[in-house]
Amino acid sequence: MCGIIGVTGASDPLQVLLDALALLEYRGYDSAGVVLVGDGDTLWRRRDAVRGRSLETLRAAASQAPRGMTAGIGHTRWATHGAAVEHNAHPHCDCTDNVAIAHNGIIENYQELWEKLGAEGHKRSSETDSEVVAHLLERELATGAGLAEALRRVVGELRGDFALAAVCTQEPEVIAAARRTSPLILGRVEGTGLVASDIAALLGTTRTLFQLADDEIAEVRPGSITVVGLDGRPHELEPLEVSWDLVAAQRDGYDDFMSKEIHEQPRALRDTLMGRLQADGTSELEELSLTTAELGAIERVVLVGCGSAYYACLSGRIALEHWARMPAEVEIASEFRYRDAVLGEHTLVVAVSQSGETVDTFHALREAQRRGARTIALTNVVDSLLAREADGVLYTRAGPEIGVASTKCHAAQITMLQLFALHLAVQRGTLEEDEGRELAGGLFALPGLVGRAIAQTDSYLSVAKRLAEVKDVYFLGRGVGYAVALEGALKLKELAYVRAEAYPAGELKHGPIALIDESAVVVAIANRGHLWEKVMANIAEVKARGATVVVVCTEGDEATEAVAHHVLEIPAVPELLSPVVAIVPLQALAYGVARARGNDVDRPRNLAKVVTVE
């Protein structure tokens, strides 16, 4: 959930660090800091812990930085170990102020390591797990080791998931870097070497990028990079493919990234389908890497994800079961790896993550592989952790998503899962030809239907304005509508900080209806489908108890509109394809309520774009 940047060889390393940290702001942070190293005996360090404003403080301090500094590292942090206060902000230093480190992830055995270091006389200056690395490096450097060699030794002592960047006064032109699970990339341009936790931080400087693998240690010098494994043997640099540029990450005149990304959804869906789906229902999924025979051997699919990705999986499961007649399950990734799941060679595990770096989902995929299952990563980022680890990949093509609350990537995930379900159905022969053509036509129509829904944003926002002071909201849905309800509730929680819960509508009378009174707002997913009459009965139950009713319904559906206080219309869409369209008004509803309350919709409190710690 944090960001790392490092640079060596630049004429103004501090400016490079600050510009890159600004590009990492979309991840969110509660503290930030930089360290510079030059020919002097000590480091220059500045840190601040004012949430969302720390970079302003660092920029203000830039005039105090000494001249002639050769390298530096910077960091934006979300607090895990230790409160969000300045002395817990990164970078962290050793006892002598000659070594500094920036760290993403968790050092699981830090307490054990601190006990040993304390016995050796080392003193802590923070409550973080991260600081232990700086003192371990201090110890190894004292033996005469170079910085990269010292880091190699230290990594051998660490347990957990981490990305690390380190500098020291003994080698002022060197950045040493290492990773295990947490992402870290390397960059090179003439006379300059770079390290970062996110591609976006480097695209303004270079497109010559490399992926650092698990337990590799890099020595980054001005214009050169060498990599070794834990055994000290040299490794080849692994080039990193980048299919988008920094311009794509700008707001393009929108008030915020979220509204831009909501409006980009039709394009994201078109790009995700482009070249993959034919009018007859056949498909070509080039990165899947599983043959027809291998797919034919699959007897069960398990979909794993977290948050919005998990809700996309719920929609995908219904498509897999209905079209491909494939037994399918959905698991929360953070729980899956700790269960004694029954998997094997005839099970396919599909791990869904926008970034491909979500640590819970990554470990779920590894656990599935350990138990003998075949694996597919469904992600938006080429060469991400999941993409490199899985047997096959399904790439969405949504482009960079900067807003913390997922919109276009969530829609693209559902569409990709639906396309995969259709692909599997054709492979298994569970659809007639005319059914395949009909479904292909429905998928091809989705970008236009989503565009029509987005065109009604003003009407959605007018409902949001009337609900700006809402306190308790209950979302109801059945079938695919339940997955939409869950995502709608999540968006309202994430952005507007409203207590919002989602239920399968049939479960209402099994307990939750006790919460319904005149103060409650109920949002029902009531667009036309085979369960529409059931949903209408549930609406009647809450309306009879005084709740304010908001319905997502099909355009021109007078019967549904008649029972509601507020209406969010969407175009008519086939039921199993409807989640991608039905979520649009709920995105706008959450956005509108959040803006009415003065919230930052791009960087909601306590959240970050990429969850890289458990």
C-alpha positions as CSV (number, residue, x, y, z in Angstrom):
1,M,0.0,0.0,0.0
2,C,3.1,2.2,0.0
3,G,5.3,3.7,-2.7
4,I,9.0,3.6,-3.3
5,I,11.2,5.6,-5.6
6,G,15.0,5.7,-5.9
7,V,17.4,7.6,-8.3
8,T,21.1,7.8,-8.8
9,G,23.0,9.8,-11.4
10,A,20.4,12.5,-12.0
11,S,21.6,16.1,-11.9
12,D,18.8,17.0,-9.4
13,P,17.9,13.7,-7.6
14,L,15.5,15.4,-5.2
15,Q,13.4,16.8,-8.0
16,V,13.2,13.3,-9.6
17,L,12.1,11.9,-6.2
18,L,9.5,14.5,-5.6
19,D,8.0,14.3,-9.1
20,A,7.8,10.5,-8.9
21,L,6.2,10.5,-5.4
22,A,3.6,12.9,-6.8
23,L,2.8,10.2,-9.4
24,L,2.4,7.6,-6.6
25,E,-0.1,9.8,-4.7
26,Y,-3.0,7.8,-6.2
27,R,-2.0,4.9,-3.9
28,G,-2.8,7.2,-1.0
29,Y,-0.5,7.8,1.9
30,D,-0.4,9.1,5.5
31,S,3.3,10.1,5.6
32,A,6.2,10.6,3.2
33,G,9.9,11.2,3.2
34,V,13.1,11.4,1.2
35,V,16.8,10.8,1.8
36,L,19.7,12.1,-0.3
37,V,23.3,10.9,-0.2
38,G,26.4,12.5,-1.6
39,D,30.1,12.8,-0.8
40,G,29.6,13.8,2.8
41,D,29.6,11.7,5.9
42,T,25.9,11.8,6.7
43,L,22.6,11.6,4.9
44,W,20.1,14.4,4.3
45,R,16.6,13.3,5.3
46,R,13.2,15.0,5.5
47,R,9.9,13.4,6.5
48,D,6.4,14.5,7.2
49,A,3.2,12.9,8.4
50,V,0.3,15.1,7.4
51,R,-2.0,12.9,5.5
52,G,-2.3,13.9,1.9
53,R,-0.1,17.0,2.3
54,S,3.3,15.6,3.2
55,L,4.6,16.0,-0.3
56,E,3.9,19.8,-0.1
57,T,6.1,20.0,3.0
58,L,8.8,18.0,1.3
59,R,8.7,20.4,-1.7
60,A,8.9,23.4,0.7
61,A,12.0,21.9,2.2
62,A,13.7,21.3,-1.1
63,S,15.6,24.6,-0.9
64,Q,17.4,23.4,2.2
65,A,18.8,20.3,0.4
66,P,22.6,20.4,0.1
67,R,24.2,20.7,-3.4
68,G,26.0,17.9,-5.2
69,M,23.9,15.0,-3.9
70,T,24.3,12.0,-6.2
71,A,21.5,9.6,-5.2
72,G,18.4,9.3,-3.1
73,I,15.3,7.3,-2.1
74,G,11.8,8.4,-1.3
75,H,8.7,6.8,0.1
76,T,4.9,7.3,0.7
77,R,3.5,5.2,3.5
78,W,0.3,3.8,4.9
79,A,0.7,3.0,8.5
80,T,0.9,-0.7,9.5
81,H,3.4,-1.1,12.3
82,G,3.4,2.2,14.2
83,A,1.2,5.2,14.0
84,A,1.2,7.7,11.2
85,V,3.7,10.1,12.9
86,E,6.9,11.6,11.6
87,H,9.3,9.3,13.4
88,N,7.6,6.3,11.8
89,A,7.8,7.7,8.3
90,H,10.3,6.3,5.8
91,P,13.1,6.4,4.9
92,H,14.5,4.9,8.1
93,C,18.2,5.2,9.2
94,D,20.6,3.1,11.2
95,C,22.3,4.2,14.4
96,T,25.0,6.1,12.6
97,D,22.8,7.9,10.0
98,N,25.0,6.4,7.3
99,V,22.4,3.9,6.0
100,A,18.8,4.6,4.9
101,I,16.1,2.2,3.6
102,A,12.6,2.5,2.2
103,H,10.4,-0.6,2.6
104,N,7.0,-1.8,1.4
105,G,5.4,-4.9,2.9
106,I,5.8,-6.7,6.2
107,I,8.9,-8.1,8.0
108,E,7.3,-10.9,9.9
109,N,10.2,-11.8,12.1
110,Y,11.2,-8.2,12.9
111,Q,10.7,-8.7,16.7
112,E,13.1,-11.7,16.7
113,L,15.7,-9.7,14.7
114,W,15.3,-6.6,17.0
115,E,16.1,-8.8,20.1
116,K,19.4,-9.8,18.5
117,L,20.2,-6.3,17.4
118,G,19.3,-4.8,20.8
119,A,21.7,-7.2,22.4
120,E,24.4,-5.9,20.1
121,G,23.7,-2.3,21.2
122,H,21.5,-1.0,18.4
123,K,18.8,1.6,19.3
124,R,15.4,1.9,17.7
125,S,14.0,5.3,16.7
126,S,10.5,4.1,15.5
127,E,7.8,1.6,16.1
128,T,8.0,0.1,12.6
129,D,9.0,-3.3,11.5
130,S,10.9,-1.6,8.6
131,E,13.7,0.0,10.6
132,V,15.2,-3.3,11.5
133,V,16.5,-3.6,7.9
134,A,18.6,-0.4,8.3
135,H,20.3,-1.7,11.4
136,L,20.9,-5.1,9.8
137,L,22.6,-3.4,6.9
138,E,24.7,-1.3,9.4
139,R,25.9,-4.6,10.9
140,E,26.8,-6.1,7.6
141,L,28.5,-3.0,6.2
142,A,30.7,-3.0,9.3
143,T,32.3,-6.3,8.1
144,G,33.5,-4.6,4.9
145,A,30.7,-5.7,2.6
146,G,29.4,-3.4,-0.1
147,L,25.8,-2.2,0.1
148,A,24.4,-4.7,-2.4
149,E,26.2,-7.6,-0.8
150,A,25.1,-6.4,2.6
151,L,21.5,-6.4,1.4
152,R,21.8,-9.8,-0.1
153,R,22.9,-11.2,3.4
154,V,20.1,-9.3,5.1
155,V,17.4,-10.6,2.7
156,G,18.5,-14.1,3.7
157,E,17.5,-13.3,7.3
158,L,14.1,-11.8,6.5
159,R,10.7,-13.5,6.6
160,G,7.6,-11.9,5.0
161,D,6.7,-9.9,1.9
162,F,8.8,-6.9,1.1
163,A,10.3,-4.5,-1.5
164,L,13.4,-2.7,-0.3
165,A,15.6,0.2,-1.5
166,A,18.7,1.3,0.4
167,V,21.5,3.9,0.2
168,C,24.6,4.5,2.3
169,T,27.3,7.1,2.6
170,Q,30.1,4.6,1.8
171,E,28.8,4.2,-1.8
172,P,27.0,7.4,-2.6
173,E,26.3,6.4,-6.2
174,V,24.7,3.1,-5.4
175,I,21.1,2.1,-4.7
176,A,20.7,-1.5,-3.5
177,A,17.2,-3.0,-4.1
178,A,15.5,-6.3,-3.3
179,R,12.0,-7.8,-3.3
180,R,9.9,-10.8,-2.2
181,T,6.3,-10.7,-3.5
182,S,5.9,-6.9,-3.1
183,P,6.5,-5.3,-6.5
184,L,9.7,-3.4,-7.4
185,I,10.9,-2.4,-10.9
186,L,14.1,-1.0,-12.2
187,G,14.8,1.7,-14.8
188,R,17.7,2.8,-16.8
189,V,18.5,5.8,-19.0
190,E,21.8,7.3,-20.0
191,G,23.7,8.3,-16.9
192,T,20.8,7.5,-14.5
193,G,19.5,4.5,-12.6
194,L,16.1,4.2,-11.1
195,V,14.1,2.0,-8.7
196,A,10.3,2.2,-8.1
197,S,7.4,0.2,-6.8
198,D,5.1,1.3,-9.6
199,I,5.5,1.8,-13.3
200,A,3.8,5.2,-13.2
201,A,6.6,6.7,-11.1
202,L,9.1,6.1,-13.9
203,L,7.3,6.6,-17.2
204,G,8.1,10.3,-17.2
205,T,11.8,9.5,-17.0
206,T,12.4,6.3,-19.0
207,R,10.6,3.4,-20.7
208,T,13.7,1.1,-20.4
209,L,12.3,-0.9,-17.5
210,F,13.1,-4.2,-15.9
211,Q,11.3,-6.5,-13.5
212,L,13.1,-7.6,-10.3
213,A,12.1,-11.2,-9.4
214,D,11.6,-12.7,-5.9
215,D,14.8,-12.8,-3.8
216,E,16.9,-11.0,-6.4
217,I,19.2,-8.2,-5.3
218,A,20.0,-5.3,-7.6
219,E,22.9,-2.9,-7.5
220,V,21.8,0.2,-9.4
221,R,24.4,2.7,-10.5
222,P,24.2,5.7,-12.8
223,G,23.1,4.2,-16.1
224,S,23.9,0.5,-15.1
225,I,22.1,-2.3,-13.2
226,T,23.5,-5.6,-12.1
227,V,21.3,-8.3,-10.5
228,V,22.2,-11.4,-8.4
229,G,20.2,-14.1,-6.6
230,L,20.4,-15.0,-3.0
231,D,23.2,-17.3,-3.8
232,G,25.2,-14.4,-5.2
233,R,25.2,-15.7,-8.8
234,P,24.5,-13.2,-11.5
235,H,21.0,-13.0,-13.0
236,E,20.0,-11.6,-16.4
237,L,17.8,-8.5,-16.3
238,E,14.2,-9.3,-17.3
239,P,12.7,-6.5,-19.6
240,L,9.3,-5.2,-18.6
241,E,6.7,-4.6,-21.3
242,V,4.7,-1.3,-20.8
243,S,1.6,-0.8,-23.0
244,W,0.5,2.7,-21.8
245,D,2.1,6.1,-21.2
246,L,1.9,8.8,-18.6
247,V,-0.5,10.9,-20.6
248,A,-3.1,8.2,-20.1
249,A,-2.9,8.8,-16.4
250,Q,-3.9,12.4,-16.6
251,R,-7.4,13.8,-15.9
252,D,-8.1,15.1,-19.4
253,G,-10.2,18.0,-18.1
254,Y,-12.3,16.0,-15.7
255,D,-12.7,17.2,-12.1
256,D,-11.1,14.0,-10.8
257,F,-9.8,10.7,-12.0
258,M,-12.9,8.8,-10.8
259,S,-15.3,10.7,-13.1
260,K,-12.8,10.3,-16.0
261,E,-12.5,6.6,-15.4
262,I,-16.3,6.2,-15.2
263,H,-16.6,7.8,-18.6
264,E,-13.8,5.6,-19.9
265,Q,-15.7,2.4,-19.3
266,P,-17.1,2.0,-22.8
267,R,-13.6,2.3,-24.3
268,A,-12.2,-0.1,-21.7
269,L,-14.8,-2.7,-22.6
270,R,-14.2,-2.3,-26.3
271,D,-10.5,-2.7,-25.9
272,T,-11.0,-5.8,-23.7
273,L,-13.1,-7.5,-26.3
274,M,-11.1,-6.3,-29.4
275,G,-9.7,-9.1,-31.5
276,R,-10.8,-11.7,-29.0
277,L,-14.4,-12.3,-29.8
278,Q,-16.0,-13.2,-33.1
279,A,-19.6,-12.7,-34.2
280,D,-20.3,-16.4,-34.2
281,G,-19.4,-16.6,-30.5
282,T,-15.9,-18.1,-30.9
283,S,-13.0,-16.4,-29.2
284,E,-9.2,-16.2,-29.3
285,L,-7.6,-15.6,-25.9
286,E,-4.0,-15.4,-26.9
287,E,-2.4,-15.2,-23.4
288,L,-4.5,-18.0,-21.9
289,S,-1.7,-20.6,-22.6
290,L,-4.1,-23.5,-21.9
291,T,-4.9,-25.8,-24.8
292,T,-8.3,-27.1,-25.7
293,A,-7.3,-30.5,-24.2
294,E,-6.2,-28.9,-21.0
295,L,-9.4,-26.9,-20.7
296,G,-11.3,-30.0,-21.5
297,A,-9.7,-31.7,-18.5
298,I,-11.0,-29.0,-16.1
299,E,-13.8,-30.2,-13.9
300,R,-14.2,-27.2,-11.6
301,V,-13.3,-23.5,-11.6
302,V,-12.5,-21.6,-8.4
303,L,-12.5,-17.8,-8.7
304,V,-10.6,-15.8,-6.1
305,G,-10.3,-12.1,-5.5
306,C,-10.7,-9.3,-3.0
307,G,-13.1,-6.4,-2.8
308,S,-14.4,-5.3,-6.2
309,A,-12.5,-8.2,-7.9
310,Y,-14.3,-10.6,-5.6
311,Y,-17.7,-9.1,-6.6
312,A,-16.7,-9.4,-10.3
313,C,-16.0,-13.1,-9.6
314,L,-19.6,-13.5,-8.3
315,S,-20.9,-12.4,-11.7
316,G,-18.4,-14.6,-13.4
317,R,-19.5,-17.7,-11.5
318,I,-23.1,-17.3,-12.7
319,A,-21.9,-17.0,-16.3
320,L,-19.6,-20.1,-16.0
321,E,-22.4,-22.2,-14.5
322,H,-25.1,-21.1,-16.9
323,W,-23.2,-21.0,-20.2
324,A,-20.4,-23.5,-19.8
325,R,-22.2,-25.8,-17.3
326,M,-19.0,-25.7,-15.3
327,P,-19.1,-26.1,-11.5
328,A,-17.8,-22.8,-10.1
329,E,-17.0,-21.4,-6.7
330,V,-16.0,-18.0,-5.5
331,E,-13.5,-17.4,-2.7
332,I,-12.2,-14.4,-0.8
333,A,-8.5,-14.5,-1.5
334,S,-7.4,-13.5,2.0
335,E,-9.4,-16.5,3.4
336,F,-8.7,-19.0,0.7
337,R,-5.0,-19.6,1.4
338,Y,-5.6,-20.4,5.0
339,R,-8.3,-23.0,4.3
340,D,-7.6,-26.6,3.6
341,A,-9.1,-26.3,0.2
342,V,-9.5,-29.4,-1.9
343,L,-7.8,-28.8,-5.2
344,G,-6.1,-30.9,-7.8
345,E,-5.0,-31.1,-11.5
346,H,-8.6,-31.0,-12.7
347,T,-9.3,-27.7,-10.8
348,L,-8.7,-24.3,-12.5
349,V,-8.1,-21.4,-10.1
350,V,-8.7,-17.9,-11.6
351,A,-7.1,-15.2,-9.6
352,V,-8.6,-11.7,-10.2
353,S,-6.7,-8.5,-9.4
354,Q,-6.7,-5.1,-11.1
355,S,-3.0,-4.5,-10.3
356,G,-1.8,-8.1,-10.4
357,E,0.0,-7.2,-7.2
358,T,-2.7,-7.8,-4.5
359,V,-0.8,-9.8,-1.9
360,D,-3.7,-11.8,-0.7
361,T,-4.6,-12.9,-4.2
362,F,-1.0,-13.6,-5.1
363,H,-0.6,-15.9,-2.2
364,A,-4.0,-17.6,-3.0
365,L,-2.7,-18.3,-6.5
366,R,0.6,-19.8,-5.1
367,E,-1.4,-21.9,-2.6
368,A,-3.5,-23.2,-5.5
369,Q,-0.4,-24.1,-7.4
370,R,1.1,-25.9,-4.4
371,R,-2.0,-28.0,-4.2
372,G,-1.7,-29.0,-7.9
373,A,-4.4,-26.8,-9.5
374,R,-4.0,-25.0,-12.9
375,T,-4.0,-21.3,-12.6
376,I,-5.0,-18.2,-14.6
377,A,-4.4,-14.6,-13.6
378,L,-7.0,-12.0,-14.7
379,T,-5.3,-8.6,-14.4
380,N,-5.0,-5.2,-16.0
381,V,-1.2,-5.0,-15.7
382,V,1.2,-6.7,-18.1
383,D,4.1,-8.5,-16.4
384,S,2.6,-8.1,-12.9
385,L,3.3,-10.6,-10.2
386,L,0.2,-12.6,-10.9
387,A,0.7,-12.6,-14.6
388,R,4.2,-14.0,-14.3
389,E,3.3,-16.6,-11.7
390,A,0.2,-18.1,-13.3
391,D,0.0,-20.8,-15.9
392,G,-2.0,-18.4,-18.2
393,V,-3.2,-14.8,-18.2
394,L,-6.4,-13.0,-19.2
395,Y,-5.6,-9.3,-19.5
396,T,-8.2,-6.7,-19.3
397,R,-7.3,-3.6,-21.3
398,A,-8.7,-0.9,-19.2
399,G,-5.6,1.3,-19.2
400,P,-4.2,2.8,-16.0
401,E,-6.8,3.3,-13.2
402,I,-5.7,6.0,-10.8
403,G,-8.8,6.5,-8.6
404,V,-8.6,4.2,-5.6
405,A,-12.2,3.0,-5.9
406,S,-12.2,0.7,-9.0
407,T,-14.7,1.6,-11.7
408,K,-13.5,0.8,-15.3
409,C,-11.3,-2.1,-14.1
410,H,-14.2,-3.7,-12.3
411,A,-16.4,-3.5,-15.4
412,A,-13.6,-4.9,-17.5
413,Q,-13.0,-7.8,-15.1
414,I,-16.7,-8.8,-15.3
415,T,-16.6,-8.5,-19.1
416,M,-13.4,-10.6,-19.3
417,L,-14.9,-13.3,-17.0
418,Q,-18.0,-13.4,-19.2
419,L,-15.9,-13.7,-22.3
420,F,-13.9,-16.5,-20.7
421,A,-17.2,-18.3,-19.7
422,L,-18.3,-18.0,-23.3
423,H,-14.9,-19.3,-24.5
424,L,-15.2,-22.3,-22.2
425,A,-18.8,-22.9,-23.2
426,V,-17.8,-23.1,-26.9
427,Q,-14.8,-25.4,-26.0
428,R,-17.1,-27.7,-24.0
429,G,-19.9,-27.6,-26.5
430,T,-22.5,-26.5,-24.1
431,L,-24.0,-23.8,-26.3
432,E,-25.9,-24.1,-29.6
433,E,-24.4,-22.0,-32.4
434,D,-27.3,-19.5,-32.4
435,E,-26.8,-19.1,-28.6
436,G,-23.2,-18.4,-29.1
437,R,-24.0,-15.8,-31.7
438,E,-26.6,-14.2,-29.5
439,L,-24.2,-14.0,-26.6
440,A,-21.4,-12.5,-28.8
441,G,-23.9,-9.9,-30.0
442,G,-24.7,-9.1,-26.4
443,L,-21.1,-8.7,-25.4
444,F,-20.4,-6.5,-28.4
445,A,-23.3,-4.3,-27.4
446,L,-22.1,-3.8,-23.8
447,P,-19.8,-0.7,-24.5
448,G,-22.7,1.1,-26.2
449,L,-25.1,0.2,-23.4
450,V,-22.7,1.4,-20.7
451,G,-22.2,4.6,-22.7
452,R,-26.0,5.1,-22.7
453,A,-26.1,4.6,-18.9
454,I,-23.2,7.1,-18.5
455,A,-25.1,9.6,-20.6
456,Q,-27.7,9.7,-17.8
457,T,-25.2,10.6,-15.1
458,D,-26.9,13.9,-14.4
459,S,-30.1,12.2,-13.4
460,Y,-28.1,9.8,-11.2
461,L,-26.3,12.7,-9.5
462,S,-29.6,14.5,-8.8
463,V,-30.7,11.4,-6.8
464,A,-27.3,11.5,-5.0
465,K,-27.8,15.1,-4.1
466,R,-31.2,14.3,-2.4
467,L,-29.5,11.5,-0.5
468,A,-26.4,13.5,0.6
469,E,-27.2,13.2,4.3
470,V,-28.1,9.5,4.3
471,K,-26.7,7.4,7.2
472,D,-27.8,3.8,6.6
473,V,-28.3,2.2,3.2
474,Y,-29.3,-1.3,2.4
475,F,-28.6,-2.7,-1.1
476,L,-30.8,-5.7,-2.3
477,G,-30.4,-7.9,-5.3
478,R,-31.0,-11.4,-6.6
479,G,-28.8,-13.5,-8.9
480,V,-26.4,-11.3,-10.7
481,G,-28.2,-8.3,-9.1
482,Y,-26.8,-9.4,-5.7
483,A,-23.2,-9.0,-7.1
484,V,-24.2,-5.5,-8.3
485,A,-25.7,-4.7,-4.9
486,L,-22.4,-5.7,-3.1
487,E,-20.3,-3.5,-5.4
488,G,-22.8,-0.6,-5.0
489,A,-22.6,-0.9,-1.2
490,L,-18.8,-1.0,-1.3
491,K,-18.6,2.1,-3.5
492,L,-20.8,4.0,-1.0
493,K,-18.7,2.9,1.9
494,E,-15.4,3.6,0.2
495,L,-16.2,7.1,-1.1
496,A,-19.0,8.6,1.0
497,Y,-18.1,6.9,4.3
498,V,-21.7,5.7,4.7
499,R,-22.8,2.6,6.5
500,A,-23.9,0.5,3.6
501,E,-24.7,-3.2,3.5
502,A,-25.8,-5.6,0.7
503,Y,-28.0,-8.6,1.0
504,P,-29.5,-11.2,-1.3
505,A,-33.0,-9.9,-1.3
506,G,-34.5,-13.2,-0.3
507,E,-32.4,-13.1,3.0
508,L,-34.1,-9.9,4.0
509,K,-36.8,-11.6,6.1
510,H,-34.2,-13.8,7.8
511,G,-32.9,-11.0,10.0
512,P,-31.9,-7.8,8.2
513,I,-35.5,-6.6,7.9
514,A,-35.3,-5.8,11.6
515,L,-33.1,-2.8,10.7
516,I,-35.6,-1.3,8.3
517,D,-37.6,1.7,9.5
518,E,-38.4,5.3,8.3
519,S,-34.7,6.3,8.5
520,A,-33.5,3.6,6.2
521,V,-32.7,3.9,2.5
522,V,-33.0,0.7,0.4
523,V,-31.4,0.5,-3.0
524,A,-32.9,-2.4,-5.0
525,I,-31.4,-3.8,-8.2
526,A,-34.7,-4.3,-10.0
527,N,-33.9,-4.3,-13.8
528,R,-36.0,-6.9,-15.7
529,G,-34.9,-10.5,-15.3
530,H,-36.3,-13.8,-14.3
531,L,-36.3,-12.9,-10.6
532,W,-37.8,-9.4,-11.1
533,E,-41.1,-10.4,-9.4
534,K,-39.3,-11.7,-6.4
535,V,-37.3,-8.4,-6.1
536,M,-40.6,-6.5,-6.3
537,A,-42.0,-8.5,-3.4
538,N,-38.9,-7.6,-1.4
539,I,-39.3,-3.9,-2.3
540,A,-42.9,-4.0,-1.0
541,E,-41.7,-5.4,2.3
542,V,-39.3,-2.5,3.0
543,K,-41.6,0.1,1.6
544,A,-44.3,-1.1,4.0
545,R,-41.9,-0.4,6.9
546,G,-41.3,3.2,5.8
547,A,-38.0,2.9,4.0
548,T,-37.0,5.3,1.2
549,V,-36.7,3.1,-1.9
550,V,-34.3,3.7,-4.7
551,V,-34.5,1.3,-7.7
552,V,-32.1,0.5,-10.5
553,C,-34.6,-0.4,-13.3
554,T,-34.9,-0.8,-17.0
555,E,-35.8,2.3,-19.0
556,G,-39.5,2.9,-19.3
557,D,-40.4,0.2,-16.7
558,E,-43.4,2.0,-15.3
559,A,-44.4,-0.9,-13.0
560,T,-41.0,-0.7,-11.2
561,E,-40.8,3.1,-11.1
562,A,-44.2,3.2,-9.5
563,V,-43.0,1.6,-6.3
564,A,-39.9,3.8,-5.9
565,H,-39.2,7.1,-4.4
566,H,-36.1,7.6,-6.6
567,V,-35.3,5.9,-9.9
568,L,-31.9,5.1,-11.6
569,E,-32.7,3.9,-15.1
570,I,-30.5,1.8,-17.3
571,P,-30.9,0.5,-20.9
572,A,-32.5,-2.9,-21.4
573,V,-29.7,-5.5,-21.3
574,P,-29.7,-9.4,-21.2
575,E,-29.9,-10.5,-17.6
576,L,-26.5,-12.3,-17.3
577,L,-24.8,-9.4,-19.0
578,S,-26.5,-6.7,-16.9
579,P,-24.0,-6.2,-14.0
580,V,-21.6,-4.2,-16.2
581,V,-24.4,-1.8,-17.0
582,A,-26.3,-1.8,-13.7
583,I,-23.2,-0.8,-11.7
584,V,-22.9,2.5,-13.6
585,P,-25.7,4.4,-11.7
586,L,-24.4,3.0,-8.4
587,Q,-20.9,4.3,-9.2
588,A,-22.5,7.7,-9.9
589,L,-24.6,7.5,-6.7
590,A,-21.6,6.9,-4.5
591,Y,-19.6,9.6,-6.4
592,G,-22.4,12.2,-6.0
593,V,-22.9,11.5,-2.3
594,A,-19.2,11.7,-1.6
595,R,-18.8,15.0,-3.5
596,A,-21.8,16.5,-1.8
597,R,-20.0,15.7,1.5
598,G,-16.8,17.2,0.4
599,N,-14.8,14.0,0.2
600,D,-11.8,13.3,-2.0
601,V,-13.2,10.7,-4.4
602,D,-9.8,9.8,-5.8
603,R,-8.1,9.2,-2.5
604,P,-10.7,8.1,0.1
605,R,-9.5,7.9,3.7
606,N,-7.6,4.8,5.0
607,L,-7.6,3.2,1.5
608,A,-4.9,2.7,-1.1
609,K,-5.0,1.5,-4.7
610,V,-2.8,-1.5,-4.3
611,V,-2.9,-3.7,-1.2
612,T,0.5,-5.1,-0.8
613,V,0.3,-6.2,2.9
614,E,-1.9,-8.6,4.6
